[in-house]
């Protein structure tokens, strides 16, 4: 692949992605090992009835304590809450379709969620094994992921495309799941995890789209007071070396430029002490939070070294071709790394110091210690003006509208016609 231009690459030059790597990045897998360096959280194993509830169409919520009768919170959106009779069945006087309390099928999980929220101070942030429902905050009354009741948790989980991906496509893109048609099977190249699948003794397991057993967990993390998203960073590790890192919050902050040095030192030290030799895989991505006064680093998440993980201020092609400590670049002669201004298709400010330092001094260049590139959103970058841009805005669009837009103007016109007909029929029924 050496010498090819970016435009001629048919796909990203990623190494094979194994199911075992995806499982190693699952929160339930790494959290016990790194519990002391992560924000306070509790893990709740999920059983088949609860997973079926998450997968089911529509949003039916268990009754709240102050519910006196069956009611619909939003008849247009299809979100319902049901108040059950003492026998667990809706009142016979209901004129509309009966909706039973869904939590009757998983009472222990419902009770555990409620008690965990109380244990963690009454305010938590939920996620599944890999993803948090960041794309569904629009449906939450607080317009964020903070949950104060089990119903807040259920509403976010069932409204999120990210959660659906965890449930249905956890192993999408894995080499064992999607073999390349151009390459015949070769047992020598099949990962050990595929030859002898790992068996998880967990009642919360569920077979994913590749017939793989996944022990699904609900993670409830205690809300971090006064969380400064400007101090969250995504770090990329290749061959057990910190290759590069960048902001997670894609807005410009003036103060970050003066803090790059101390932040990089703290994150590098944190990686060397806690992750470098202990995580199962040599290539991975991790997220950290470094609150003021920047003397402690918290591990927020570990993500797969895979296209599904957002590279944010980098591009994956740039990262894969980047020169790093102890690992050769995958690409052109010069590498499209952080030292090349043209290698940054997304903009962003590199904070590695002057590019001309050490170039005229051979001895200094030979003794130079590799420094991970730390990329920030620059003042003039397009991302710097996204304060009023809703993140994950595309996920707020109904799927029917997205499907219709694929057919162009004619498809949207047909969709609007069908919609007006549905509205007219509903008005006539009233």
C-alpha positions in Angstrom: 0.0 0.0 0.0 3.1 2.2 0.2 3.0 5.1 -2.3 -0.7 5.2 -2.8 -2.6 8.4 -2.6 -5.4 8.7 -0.1 -8.0 9.0 -2.9 -6.9 5.7 -4.4 -7.3 3.7 -1.2 -10.4 1.5 -1.6 -10.8 1.3 2.2 -8.9 2.2 5.4 -5.8 0.1 5.9 -7.0 -1.2 9.2 -5.5 -4.4 10.7 -8.0 -7.2 11.3 -10.5 -6.5 14.0 -11.3 -9.5 16.2 -14.3 -10.1 18.3 -12.1 -10.6 21.3 -10.8 -7.0 20.9 -14.4 -5.7 20.9 -15.2 -7.7 24.0 -12.0 -6.4 25.7 -13.3 -2.9 25.2 -16.7 -3.7 26.8 -17.1 -1.7 30.1 -17.9 -4.9 32.1 -14.6 -6.4 30.9 -12.2 -3.7 31.8 -13.9 -1.9 34.7 -13.0 -4.4 37.5 -9.3 -3.9 36.6 -9.4 -0.1 36.5 -12.2 0.6 39.0 -9.9 2.7 41.2 -9.2 5.2 38.3 -12.7 5.5 37.0 -15.6 7.6 38.2 -17.9 5.8 40.6 -20.2 3.5 38.8 -22.3 0.3 39.2 -22.9 -2.5 36.7 -26.2 -4.3 36.5 -26.3 -7.6 34.5 -29.2 -7.6 32.0 -31.4 -10.6 31.3 -33.2 -11.7 28.1 -36.6 -10.1 29.0 -35.0 -6.7 29.6 -33.0 -6.9 26.4 -36.3 -7.8 24.5 -37.9 -4.7 26.0 -35.0 -2.5 24.7 -35.4 -4.1 21.3 -39.2 -3.8 21.1 -41.0 -1.1 19.1 -42.5 1.9 20.9 -41.7 3.2 24.3 -43.9 2.0 27.1 -42.7 3.0 30.6 -43.5 1.5 34.0 -45.9 3.5 36.1 -44.5 6.2 38.3 -45.4 6.3 42.0 -47.7 9.3 41.5 -49.6 7.8 38.6 -53.3 7.2 39.5 -54.5 5.9 36.2 -53.4 4.9 32.8 -52.2 7.9 30.8 -50.3 8.7 27.7 -47.4 11.2 28.1 -47.3 11.8 24.4 -49.8 10.2 22.0 -48.0 11.5 18.9 -44.6 10.2 19.9 -45.8 6.8 21.0 -44.4 7.1 24.5 -46.7 5.7 27.1 -46.7 5.2 30.9 -49.1 2.6 32.4 -50.5 2.6 35.9 -51.3 -1.0 36.8 -54.1 -2.3 39.0 -53.1 -4.2 42.2 -53.1 -7.4 40.0 -50.7 -5.9 37.6 -53.3 -5.4 34.8 -54.6 -2.2 33.4 -58.1 -1.0 34.3 -60.9 -2.6 32.3 -62.3 0.9 31.7 -59.5 1.8 29.5 -61.0 2.8 26.1 -57.7 2.5 24.3 -55.4 -0.5 23.9 -54.2 -2.0 27.2 -50.6 -1.4 28.2 -49.3 -3.5 31.0 -46.4 -2.6 33.2 -43.3 -3.8 31.2 -41.1 -4.0 34.4 -43.3 -6.9 35.6 -41.1 -9.1 33.3 -37.8 -7.9 35.0 -38.7 -6.8 38.5 -35.3 -7.4 40.0 -33.6 -5.2 37.4 -36.1 -2.5 37.8 -35.6 -2.6 41.6 -31.9 -2.7 41.2 -31.8 0.4 38.9 -34.0 2.3 41.4 -31.8 1.5 44.4 -28.6 2.2 42.5 -29.8 5.6 41.5 -30.5 6.3 45.2 -27.1 4.9 46.2 -25.2 7.2 43.7 -26.8 10.3 45.0 -30.0 10.4 42.9 -28.4 11.4 39.6 -26.7 9.0 37.2 -25.6 8.7 33.6 -26.4 5.4 31.8 -24.7 3.4 29.1 -24.5 -0.2 27.9 -21.3 -2.2 27.3 -19.8 0.1 24.7 -22.1 3.1 24.1 -23.9 5.8 25.9 -27.2 7.2 24.6 -25.7 10.6 23.7 -27.8 10.8 20.6 -31.1 10.7 22.6 -30.6 13.6 25.0 -33.1 15.6 23.0 -35.9 13.4 24.5 -34.8 13.9 28.1 -36.4 16.7 30.1 -32.9 17.9 31.2 -31.6 17.8 27.6 -28.6 15.7 28.8 -27.9 12.2 29.9 -28.6 12.8 33.6 -31.2 10.4 35.0 -33.1 10.6 38.3 -35.5 7.7 37.9 -35.6 4.3 36.2 -38.0 5.7 33.6 -35.4 8.4 32.6 -33.0 5.5 32.0 -35.5 3.5 29.9 -36.5 6.5 27.9 -32.9 7.3 26.9 -31.9 3.7 26.1 -34.9 3.0 23.9 -34.5 6.3 22.0 -30.9 5.8 21.1 -29.4 4.5 17.9 -26.1 4.0 19.7 -27.7 1.6 22.1 -29.3 -0.3 19.2 -25.9 -0.6 17.6 -24.6 -2.2 20.8 -27.5 -4.7 20.8 -27.6 -5.6 17.1 -24.2 -4.8 15.6 -21.6 -5.2 18.3 -19.3 -7.3 16.0 -20.0 -5.4 12.8 -16.7 -5.2 10.8 -14.9 -7.9 12.7 -12.8 -10.1 10.5 -14.3 -13.4 11.9 -17.8 -12.0 11.4 -17.4 -10.5 7.9 -14.7 -12.5 6.1 -13.2 -10.9 3.0 -14.6 -12.7 -0.2 -11.2 -12.1 -1.9 -9.3 -14.2 0.7 -9.9 -17.9 1.2 -10.2 -19.1 4.8 -6.9 -19.8 6.5 -6.8 -21.4 9.9 -3.4 -19.9 10.6 -4.8 -16.4 10.3 -7.9 -17.0 12.3 -7.6 -15.5 15.8 -7.5 -17.8 18.8 -10.7 -16.3 20.1 -12.5 -17.6 17.0 -11.0 -21.1 17.1 -11.9 -21.5 20.8 -14.7 -19.0 21.6 -14.7 -17.5 25.0 -17.6 -18.7 27.2 -19.1 -16.2 29.6 -20.9 -17.6 32.7 -23.5 -14.8 32.9 -27.2 -15.0 32.8 -27.3 -11.6 31.0 -25.7 -13.1 27.9 -27.5 -12.7 24.6 -26.6 -13.9 21.2 -25.7 -11.0 18.9 -26.0 -10.9 15.1 -23.0 -13.3 14.8 -24.3 -15.9 17.2 -21.9 -14.7 19.8 -22.6 -14.7 23.5 -22.4 -11.2 24.9 -22.9 -10.5 28.7 -24.9 -7.3 28.4 -24.7 -4.9 31.3 -26.3 -1.6 32.2 -23.7 0.8 33.6 -25.0 3.6 35.9 -22.3 6.2 36.6 -22.6 8.8 39.2 -23.0 12.2 37.7 -19.8 14.2 37.9 -20.6 17.6 39.5 -19.6 20.6 37.4 -18.2 18.4 34.6 -16.0 20.5 32.3 -16.3 18.9 28.9 -13.4 21.1 27.7 -11.1 18.8 29.8 -12.2 15.5 28.2 -9.7 14.0 25.8 -9.5 11.1 23.4 -6.2 9.2 23.3 -5.0 6.8 20.5 -2.7 3.9 21.4 -0.8 1.9 18.9 1.7 -0.9 19.7 1.3 0.0 23.4 2.5 3.6 22.7 0.5 6.8 23.1 0.4 8.0 19.5 -1.8 11.1 19.6 -4.6 12.7 21.5 -7.2 15.5 21.1 -10.2 17.2 22.6 -13.5 15.4 22.8 -15.5 18.7 23.0 -15.3 20.2 19.5 -15.3 23.8 20.6 -12.5 26.3 21.0 -11.2 27.1 24.4 -8.5 29.8 24.8 -7.1 28.4 28.1 -6.3 25.0 26.7 -3.3 26.2 24.6 -1.4 27.2 27.7 -2.3 23.9 29.5 -1.2 21.5 26.7 2.2 20.8 28.3 1.0 19.9 31.8 -2.0 18.0 30.4 0.1 15.9 28.1 2.5 15.1 30.9 -0.3 14.0 33.2 -2.0 11.9 30.5 1.2 10.2 29.4 2.1 9.4 33.0 -1.4 8.0 33.6 -1.1 5.8 30.5 2.3 4.5 31.4 1.3 3.7 34.9 -2.1 2.2 34.4 -2.8 1.1 30.9 0.3 0.5 28.9 1.1 -2.9 30.1 -2.2 -4.0 31.6 -4.8 -3.7 28.8 -5.3 -6.9 26.8 -4.7 -5.4 23.4 -1.8 -3.3 22.0 -4.0 -1.0 19.9 -7.0 0.8 21.5 -8.5 4.2 22.2 -9.3 5.6 25.6 -11.0 8.7 26.9 -10.0 10.6 30.0 -11.1 13.5 32.1 -8.5 15.8 33.7 -10.4 18.2 36.1 -8.7 21.2 37.6 -6.0 21.6 38.9 -5.0 18.9 36.4 -3.3 16.7 39.0 -5.5 13.6 38.6 -6.7 11.8 35.5 -9.9 9.8 35.4 -10.5 6.9 32.9 -13.9 7.5 31.3 -14.0 4.8 28.6 -12.0 2.4 26.4 -12.9 2.2 22.7 -12.0 -0.3 20.0 -9.2 0.5 17.5 -11.8 0.4 14.7 -13.5 2.7 12.2 -16.6 2.8 14.5 -14.6 4.9 17.0 -14.8 8.6 16.1 -11.3 10.0 15.5 -12.7 13.5 16.2 -10.0 16.1 15.2 -8.0 13.5 13.3 -9.0 11.1 10.5 -8.4 7.4 10.8 -6.3 7.3 7.6 -4.1 10.0 9.1 -3.7 8.1 12.4 -3.0 4.8 10.6 -0.2 6.4 8.6 1.2 8.4 11.5 4.7 7.7 12.6 4.9 6.7 16.2 7.2 5.3 18.8 7.9 1.6 18.2 5.4 1.3 15.4 5.9 1.8 11.6 3.6 4.0 9.7 1.0 2.4 7.3 1.2 4.4 4.2 3.2 6.8 2.1 6.9 7.5 2.4 6.5 10.5 4.7 3.5 9.3 6.6 0.4 11.5 6.9 0.9 12.2 10.5 0.7 15.2 12.8 3.9 16.7 11.5 2.4 17.2 8.1 -0.1 20.1 7.8 -1.7 18.6 4.8 -2.4 15.4 6.6 -5.1 17.0 8.8 -8.3 17.0 6.7 -10.4 18.1 9.7 -8.3 21.1 10.8 -7.3 21.4 14.4 -4.3 22.9 16.0 -1.2 20.8 16.6 0.5 21.6 19.9 3.9 19.8 19.5 6.0 23.0 19.4 7.9 24.2 16.4 8.2 21.8 13.4 11.7 23.1 12.7 13.2 22.3 16.0 16.0 19.7 15.8 16.0 19.4 12.0 19.4 21.1 11.7 21.0 19.2 14.5 21.5 15.5 13.7 22.5 14.5 17.2 19.5 16.2 18.8 17.3 14.5 16.2 18.7 11.1 17.1 18.2 11.7 20.8 14.7 13.2 20.4 12.0 11.5 22.5 8.8 10.8 20.8 6.1 13.2 21.8 2.4 12.4 21.1 0.6 15.0 19.1 -1.9 16.9 21.1 -4.5 18.5 18.8 -6.9 21.2 19.9 -9.7 23.0 18.1 -8.1 26.2 16.8 -9.8 29.6 17.0 -10.4 29.7 13.2 -11.3 26.1 12.7 -14.9 25.3 11.6 -15.4 23.3 14.8 -14.8 26.5 16.9 -18.2 27.9 15.8 -20.3 24.9 16.8 -21.6 26.2 20.1 -25.1 26.5 18.7 -25.0 23.4 16.6 -26.8 20.5 18.2 -24.6 17.5 18.5 -25.9 14.2 17.0 -28.6 16.3 15.3 -29.0 13.7 12.5 -30.3 11.2 15.0 -33.3 13.4 15.8 -34.8 13.0 12.4 -37.5 10.2 12.1 -36.3 7.2 10.2 -39.2 7.5 7.7 -38.1 11.0 6.8 -34.5 9.9 6.3 -35.6 7.0 4.1 -37.8 9.2 2.0 -35.0 11.8 1.5 -33.0 9.0 -0.1 -35.4 9.2 -3.1 -34.8 12.9 -3.6 -37.6 15.5 -4.0 -40.1 13.0 -5.3 -39.7 10.7 -2.3 -40.2 13.6 0.1 -43.2 14.8 -1.8 -44.7 11.3 -1.6 -44.0 11.1 2.1 -45.7 14.4 2.8 -48.7 13.2 0.9 -49.0 10.1 2.9 -48.5 12.1 6.1 -51.3 14.5 5.3 -53.6 11.5 4.6 -52.8 10.0 8.0 -53.4 13.3 9.8 -56.8 13.7 7.9 -57.9 10.2 8.8 -57.0 10.8 12.5 -59.0 14.0 12.5 -62.0 12.2 11.0 -61.9 9.5 13.7 -62.1 12.1 16.4 
